Amino acid sequence: MNQALGCLCGALVLLGSLVPNVAFAAACHPVSSSAQSLTAPEVDSLIKTTAAIAATRTVANTTIAVVDRVGNVLGVWQTTPGSAYNVTIRSGISGASGGLEGTPVPSTYAAIAKAITGAYLSSSGNAFSTRTASFIVQKNFIPTLRNSASGPLFGVQFSQLPCGDFVQKNSLDTDPPGIGPRRSPLGLSADPGGFPLYKGGKVVGGIGVVVEGSLYTLDLNPINVDSDIEEIIAEGGSRAFAAPACIRAEKITAGGFNLRYSDVKSVPAVPPATAVLTAAASGGYVSATGYYDDGAGPLPGQAYGEIGSGYRLQSAAGGLGSEFVGRRGVVLTDAAGTTNRFPPSNGSVGDLDDDEVAVILQQALGVANQARAQIRKPLNSPAEVTISVVDVDGTILGVVRTPDAPVFGTDVSVQKARTAAFFSRPDGLADLGAIKNGFDYAARAKTFFGLPGSASGLGKAVSARAIGNVSRPNFPDGIEGKPRGPFSSPTSQWSPFNVGLQLDIVAPQVLASIGSSPSGICTSDSGGGPTDVGINNGIQIFPGAVPIYRGSTLVGAIGISGDGVDQDDMIASLGLQRAFLALGGRFDTDPGHAPSAIRSDRLAVPGPGTLRYVQCPQSPFISSQAQNVCNF
């Protein structure tokens, strides 16, 4: 894997293969031991307070959306109801074109996407805003720093898509809050003006604000301090539910840099009751087709982890199975909270059986419980992630989470696993060529890797990190003047709204799903109709997934998301290795890693260097001095 890491002894591979008795560090802020949620009166007060702050600014119509932690829309408000307006997607990058650049979208959907982003990216250990998202998805990290690699979550904006078969969908009529995670109309947002909402130290939702006449955009220059009216209104209106200061993004580091949370230097004062009443009288709730019905008024949110939220801790008394009892395992449930939606299952063609899937999930969960988190406070907290296993065809065979994992990682872990399985398949390039907008990318990949025109696949075991390596606007990543990766849009046209393959293969269904009945599949055939090739909720192009092999035969993939990309890589790769050993360690019969000779770091690439397979962090464990844990 990372050949520079040196030799790993078997004792280190096995270290802590059982869940440790982790001594959790004291939180930097009080965290309630009970579930938390927004009440309907709180939603109403929050929205009308935000509207009152908007009324003090010289802005036109303002749209405000509030969601709960699992993405249920609890209210959408406009300060001038009956006057719908669109905002245009525009990055502001010179020459950027294609993709979603220039697309008009209803302000209601833009506000919902912002609110979902604040809720989904955050947890009790980290509070991320849409400005944070802007900071970590651009082609350089940090943005404006020349010749630096891309953001650590490059591509995450194209998750939680309105199409697909994983995130839950509201009906086109009214649909009261229910199980999550819910879809977002535009994926995740990088446009400042979206924040998480907290009660008792726990995430209870998110708020998003859009002002008429604005663009749906991102912050290209985080070095300066903006005066963003949408951010000012959103942060001022939600101050009663503000994130604890010690976990805001500026207290979190990635790659040695502190992240960004907000450019608001002076949060607006709470408006007097008379101002709130005046704003309420002039504004009103408005519908967002497929997400919220204005006749519903303010709705109460679901409490994450409780019946009805779609997430529950598996316990001996929970009636949800026993695979993860005692391992801090949270599973996705039905609305009644009694059925695990994704229990360990047999592969569709018998490649992996349910017992093997259970062991893989258990061992990866054990690694997560030991791993030192990257994007959480306090320091030395365990990683909080979602773990997903799929078969060769992308069928979900099992999903499990740790209790406080950010919600965005649920969908992303599945995307990552499917990406690794799809591109490792012998027919991956053939299927890519059959997808609308995919043919040119398949042809470019063959040219880039020196494969014959008749090749139907890449011929190697491909990790999510490797696919990310060739999905950047420069190869090697971040080096100006170098050619684009074969899965990137042209450098002259590239923007976070036009990244290349990742967006192009889902764009027709994403656009078709805005305001209409969503498809259960995001990929389209040449005619634009949905087609199932095993990546139904799209692909993901940042690290955290590896394919699973039995001997030299591909049988599936494992994907991780939630707590730092190197941590994601380690939990996937080390979890799979521990599972292989736990199942017997027999190369030809037990599922494990691909033979080193066929991994994607052996693919020939133009110029010096190779693709990466996985990269694990230094000193990765809380209660151990083990190093070099991913070299096998």
N, C-alpha and C positions, 0 to 999 in steps of 0.2 A: 504494500500500500504506500505509505510514505517511506521510501527507501532510506531516507536520512535519519529515521528514528532509531535505527539500531535493532538489536535482537530482543525479543520478548521471551522471557522464560515461561514455561507452562504454569508455574506457580502464580505468575502475575495475571495470566489469562483467567485462571480460576479464582483469583482473589475476590472475595466477597460475592461469590456467585449466589449466595443466599442473601436475602434482604437484611441489611444491617440494622442495628438498633441505633439509628442516627440521633445524635443530640442536636436538635434544631436550635439555631441561634435565636435569641430574643428578637422579636420584630422591632423595627425602628418606629413603629406606630401601633397603636392598639388595633387589633383585629378581632372583631366579634366572633364568638364561638357559635353563634346561631346564624342561620341563613338570613339574607337581607334582600329586600326588593323595594321597588317604588310603588306607592299607593296611587290610586287614581287622583285624589286631591293633590298629592305631591307633584304628579305629572302636570296637572292643570296649573298649579302655582308656578312651577318651573317655567313652563311655556309662556305664561302671561307676564312673568317677571322679565324674561328675555325679550318679549315683545315691547315692554315698557322701556327697556334700555335702547332697543332699536329706534323707538320713537324720539329719543333724545338726539339722534344722529341725523344728519342730512342725507338720508337714504330713501330710496323708493320702497317698493314692496319688499318685505323680508319674509323668507320661508324658514320655519323652525321645525325640526323633527326630533323626536325623542324615542329611543328604543330601550329594551331591557338587555341584560347581559347576553342572552341567547338570540338576540336579533328580532324579537317581536316588536313591531311598530306600535307605540303606545299613544302617539298623537302627532299630527302634522298640522301646522298653523301658518296662516299668512296674515300679515298685518293689513293687507287689503284683499280680503277674500273675493273671489269672483273675477280676479284679474290675473289669470295664470300667465306665467312667463317661462321662457327657456333660458338656460345658460349654455355657452358654447365651450366645448372641450378644446383647450389650447395650451400647449406647454410654454410657449414663448421662446422656444429655441429657434434660432435663425435657420431657415431652410427646412424645418421639420414639416413633414407632410405624410399623408397616408395614415393607415391605421384608424384611430379614433379622432385624430386631429381634425378640428373644424366641425365635429358632430354636435348638433344642438340636442340638449336633453332637458326634460322638464325639471324645474327647480326643485320640485318635491322629491324626485328620485336622487338628485345630487345631495340634498340635505339628509336623506335617509342613508345614503352611502357614507357620508361623513360621520353620522351618529354611530353607525355600525362599526366603522373603523375604530373610533375611540373605545367602544365597548370591547371589540374583539381582540385588539392588540394588548389589552391591559389585564392586570391581575392584582392580587394583594401585595405583590412584590415589585411591580413595575407599572407605571402609568404612562402610556404613550398616546399622543394626539395625532391628528392628521399631519401636523407639521413634523412630528417625529417620523411618520411614514415618508414624507417628502425627503427627509435627510438620508434615508437608508435604501431608497430604490433607484437612485440616479446612477449614471454611468461612471462616476468617480466618487470615491469615499475618502475624504469629505467632498461634497460638491464644490466645484471651482478649483480643487487641488489637482493640478495637471499630472498626468502620467501616474495616476494612482488607480488601483483596482476598483471595480464597481461596488456599489453599496451591498452590505451583507444580506439584505433581503430583496435584492434585485429581482423583480418579477412577481413579488408577492401581491402587487396590485391586481393581478389577474387570478385571484382566488375568490371564493365565496360567490361565484358567478351566478347570474339569474337563470342560466340553463344548467344542465347537468343532472346527475342521478343521486347526489349525496346530500347536499344541503336541502332543508325542508322548504317547501313552497307554500305561500298563502294562496287561497283561491282568488278568483278574479272579483268575487263579491266580498262581503265582509267575512273576516276570519278572525275570531278572537285569539288572543295570545295562546300559543301552544308550544309544542316541543321544538327544541333547537338542535343544531344551529340553523337559523334562517338564512335565506339567500340575501344578497345585496343587489340592488338594481344595476350597479356599475362596478361591482367588485369592491376592492378596498380603495380608499381615497387618499391622495397626497395633497389635497387642497386645504390650507389652513382654515380653521373654523369648525373643527370637530374635536370633542373632548370626551373622555370617560367620565362617568358619574359614580360617586362613592357614598356608601353609608356603612358606618361601623368598620371602616377599613377594607370593605369588600366592594368589588365592582357591581353596580346594580344596573348599569346601562351606559348610554352615550347620548350626546346632543350634537346636532349639526345645524349650522346656520348658512343660508345662502341669500345674498342681497341682489335684487334686480340690477342688471347692468354689469354684473361681475362676470368673470370667466371661471370655468371649472379648470383649475390649473395646479401649480405647485411652486415651491420657493426654490428658484435656481441658484440663489446666492445666500446661503445661511450665515455668511460672514457679517453681513449688515443686520440691522434691526428694523423690521418692517412695522408699519402701522396699518395692520390689516383689519378693516372694519368688521368683517365676518368673525374673525378671531376675537376681537374686542367684545362684540355683542355676545358671542357664545360663552366666553369665559366669565364675563360679567353676570350673565343670566344664570349661570350654573354654580356660582360661588358657594351656595348652600350645600352643594354636593361635590365640592372640589376634591381633587386627588390629594392625599397626604403629601406634603412638600418633600419628604425624604425619599419618596419613590418616583418622583417625577423624572422624566427622561433625562433632564440635565444632570441627574445624580447617577445615571447609568452610563457605563463605558462600553464601547465596542471597538476593537482594534486600537485601543489607546486613546480614543476620542470620546468626549462627553457628547451625548446626543442632545437634540433640541426638543423642547416641549411647547413653549409659547414665546412670542415676541412682545406680549402685552406687558408694559412696564407699570401701568397704573390701572388696576381693575376697576371698572365703573362701580360707583356706590350703589347699594341696594335702593331701588326707586321707592318713593313713598307709596302708601296704599292707594292714594288717589290717582297717582300716575298709572299704577297697575290696572285699576278699574277703567281708566280712560282707554288704555291700550286694549283691554279686553272688549270694550264696547265697540271699538272700531275694527277689530280683527275677528278671525274665526277659524275653526277647524275646516280643513279641506281634504278632499279625497286624493289618494295616490293609488290608482288602479292596480290591483294585485297585491297591495301591501296594507292599505288602511282605508276605512270608510269614514267619512266625516260625520256620519250619523252616530258613530259609536262614541264620540266624545273622548275624553281622556280615559285611558285604560290602565288597569294595574299591571305591573310587570310580574313575570315569573321569578321566583327565587332560585338562583342557580344551585343545583344539587338537590332540590326538592322535587317531589312528584309534579309532573307537568312541565318541568324545564327541559326534559330530554337527557339530563345527566344525573346519575346517582352513584354514590359510593357502593361498591359491591361488598356486602357483609353477609355473615352466616345467616342472618335473619331476613335478608333482603329479598329472597326468592328470585335472585338474578344469576344463579349459578355460584360456583365456588372457586373458579380458576384463579382469581386475584385477591381472595380474602386474605387479609394480613399483609398485603403488598401495596396498600394505598391505591387500589385500582378503582377507577371511575369508569363506568360503562355508559353507552348511549342507550336510552330506553324509549319505549312507547309512551303515549300520553298518560297511561295508567301507572307508569313507573314500575311495572312488574315484569316486563319482557326485555331482555337484552337484544337490541336490534342487530348487533354484529357480534354474536358469540363465535368462539373458535369453530371453524367449519371446514369441511372437506373441499378441496379444489374441484372446479367444475369438470376437469378431466382426470381427477384422481392423483394429481401430482403431489399435493400436500394433503395430509389427513388432519382431522381436527385435533388429535393429540399432539401432533408436531406443531401445529399453529399455536396451540395453547402454550407449549414450552417456549417457543420463540417469543411470544408476547410476555410471558412471565420473566424470562431472562433479560429482555430489553427493559422491562419495568424495574427489575432489580438494579440494572446499571444506572437508570435514571435516578433511583432513590439514593445511590451512592455519589452520583456526579455532582460536582460543584457548579452551581448555576452561573451563567454569564450575565444575563440581563435581569437580575433580581437583587433586591435589597431585603434583608441585610446580607453582607458577605457570608460565604460558606453556607448558604441555603442550598437545599437539593434542587436539582433541575426539575422543572415542571413542563411536561411534554405530552403530546399525543403520539401513540404508536399504532401503525396500521400495517396489516399484512394483506397482500393480494396474490392471486394466482397469475399464471402466464397471460391469461386473457383479461386481466384487470378486475376480475370479480373480487369483491371485498370478502376476505376470509376471517377477519377479526379486527376489532378496534378496542384499545384501552387507553386511559389517560391517568395522569396523576391529578390530585384534587384541585390544584389552583392553576393548572395549565391555561394559558390564554386560549380563547375560543377559536381564534383564527387558525390555530394549528390543527384543528380537527379536520377541516377540509384539505389543508395544505399537506398533511401527512399522507392522505390518500393520493393527492396529486403526485407527490414525490414518488411514492411506491409504484404507482402506475407508470410514471415516466421511466423509472429504472427497468421495469418489466418490459415495457413497450420497445424501448430502444435496444434491449438485449436480445429481443426475439429474432430468430433467423429471418422472419418476414417483416421486420419493423419498417424498413425503408419502402418495401412494396406497399404496405398499408398506409404509410405516410403519403406516398404518391397518389393513393386513391382518395385522399381527403381533399376537399376544396381548398385551394391555395397551398397544398402540401407538395405538389409535384416538383416545383422548382427547388424547394428546400431539400428534397431527397436527391435531386440531381447535383445540387451544390455539395452535399455531404459526400457523394461518391467522388467528385472531383477533389475536394479538400483532402480526403483520406486516401486518395489514389486507388479507389476501388473500381473494378470493371463496371461498365454500364449495365451489365446483367445482374449485378449484385442485388439481392433482395433484403439484405440486412447489413449491419456494421460488422458482424462476425466476431463480436467481443461482448464480454459482460460489462455493461455500461452503468455507472453510478449517476446519481442526480448531479453530483459535483462535476463530473465529466461533461454532461450535457450542458451545464451552465458555462463551462469553459468555452464552448463553441457557440454560445448564444449571446455573446457580448459584441458591441459595435467595433471592438478592436480585438485582434488575436495576435500576441498575448494580451490578456485583459488589461485595459487601461492605458496601453502604450500608444500615444498619439502617432499617427502616420502609418500604423500597421493596418493590414486589411481586416475587414469584418470577419467574424466567425460565420460559418456557413448557415447557421440558424438565426442570424441577426438580420434586421433590415439594413439597407445601405447606410453607411455612416452619415452621409449628407442629409438623410431624411429621418434619422433615428430620433426618437424621443421616448419618454416613459409611456406615452400613449401610442407608440408605434415601434414596438420592440422587435418585431419579426415573427418567427414561427409561432411562438407561444400565443400571441394574439391572433395572428392571421388564421389559424386553424379553428378558432372559436368565434371570431368576430361576427360571421353571419348569424349564428344562433344567439349570441349576446344581444345584438341589435334587434333581432326579431323578438326577443323576450321582453324588451322594454315596453311595459304597458300592455302586454298581451299574454296569452297563455304560454307559459314557459315549456320548452322542450325538456325531456329527460336526458337528452344527449347534446353535448356542446359541439361535437365535430359534425361536419357536413360532407355530403358527397359532392360531386362536381356540379350537380344541379341545385345545390343549396339545401337539400333536405337532410335531416339528421341521419347519421350513419355510425354504427357502433364498431369501433376498432380497439376498444379497451382503454381509452383515455376520456371517458365520458364527461368528467368534470374538468377537463383541460390538463395541461402539463405544468410542472413547476421547474424553475431553472436556477434554484440555489440549493446548496448541499443539504444532505440528510436522508439519503436512500441508497440501498445497494440491492442488487438482484440476489435471489436465493437459488442455489444449484444443488442437485443431487449428483455427485460426481461431476461430469462435464455437461449435464443436462439442466437447462433452465426450468425451474418449477414455480417461481414467483418472485416477490420482492417485499422488502420491509422499508417503511418510510416513517420518519420522525420529524416532528416540528414543535417548536415552542420556546427554546431557551439557548440561543446561540448556535450558529451554523456548525462550528466545530464540535460542540456538544451533541448536536443532532447526528452528525457523522459518527461520533464515537458510540452513541447509544445504539444506532443501527448496526454498526459493524461488530462491536464487541458483544452486543446482545445476541447477534446471530452466531458468533463464534462460541459463546457460552452455551447456547442452545445445541449446537452441533456436538459439543463435548458431553452435555447432559443427556443427549439422546444416544450416545454410544461412541461418537467420534469415528464412525466408519465411513470412509470417503465415498464409496460407491452406493451406500444405502441411506445415509443420514443427511438431511438438508443442512447446508452450510454455505460457505463462500465459494465463489468460482475459483477454479485453479488459477494461480497467479499468472500463468502463461497466457491466459485468455482475457485478462482484465483490461479495461479501457486505457490504463496507463501504458499498455503495449501497442496501442494504435499509433501508426506513423502519422505525424503531422508536419506541415510545412515549417521549415526553420528549426531552430534549436528548441529543446525542451520536449515535454510530453504532456498529455492530459493528466489530471489528478484523478485518483480513485476515491480515497477518503483522506481526511486530515483531522487528526485528533488533537485536543488541547494539551498543553503542558500541565503537570500536576492536577490531573483531572478529578481526583476524588477528594471528598470531604475528610475522610478518616483514614487515609492511606497516603504513603509517599510514592506509590507506584508511578512509573513513567513509561512512555513508549508502549502504550497498551493496544495499539492498533497495527502492529507489525506481525501479521501471520499470513 
